[in-house]
């Protein structure tokens, strides 16, 4: 499955994952989602160093929802001043 993982370790990971209770799997998914959002924000900050935090969150909405839905929900993408309404 994973090319950089020794087959014995991979088998152990799969066994442990199968034994993991559903609530813990959901918790792990939530943690992965939060990590993904943080990594996306780092990339957005790198590409748009002049953008405010509110604008970066609006750009993140484009990534997560797609541009069309994000625009319907949050309005058009525009430079947003720090004191403007939060988008999450």
N, C-alpha and C positions, 0 to 999 in steps of 0.2 A: 504494500500500500504506500508507504513512505520510503523513498529511495535512500534517505540518509539515516534511517533507523535500522538497527540490527534486527533481524527477523524474530529473535527470542524476545527482545524488548517490545517490539511491535505486538506480538501475541499477548504479552502481559498487559500492555496498554488496552488492547481490545477487551481482554477478559475483565479488567478493572472497570472499564466503561460499561460493559454489559451488567456488571453488578451494582453500578451506581444507581441510587434511587431517582425516580423521575424528578422530584423537587430539586435535587442537586444538579441534574442536567439542565433544568430551566435556569437555575441560578448561574451556572457556568455560561450559558448562552447570553444572559444579561451582562455578565462581566465582559464577555468577548465583544458584545455590541458597544459597550461603553469604551472599551479600548479602541475599537475601530473608529468610533466618533472622535476620540482624542487624536488618533493618528491622522485622520482626515483634516482636523483643525490645524495640526502642525503643518501639513502640506499646504493648506489654504493660507496660513500665515506666511509661509515661505513665498508663495506665488503672489500674495497681495499684502506686502509689509506695511502699506499705508492704511489698510482697512481697519475700521474700528471693530471691537468685539461683536457688536450687534450686526455689523455687515458680514463678518465672518460666520456668525450663526445663520444668517440668511443664506449665505453661499452654501453652507452645510446642508440646509434644507433642500437646495437644488440637487445636491448629491444624493441625499437620502430619499427624497420624494420624486425627483425628476423635475426639470424646470417648469413644465406646464402646471403640475399640481402645486408646486411650491409658490408659483405666481398667483394661482387662484386662492391659496390659503393666506399667503403673507404679502401679496402685492408684488409689483415689479421690483426687480433687483436694481438697487441704486446705492450710491454711497450713503451710509447711514451714520449720523453723528452719535457719539457715545450716549448722549442723553435721550435718544429716541427710544421707542418701545422695544422691549426685549422680544426676541424670537427664539423659541426653543423647540 
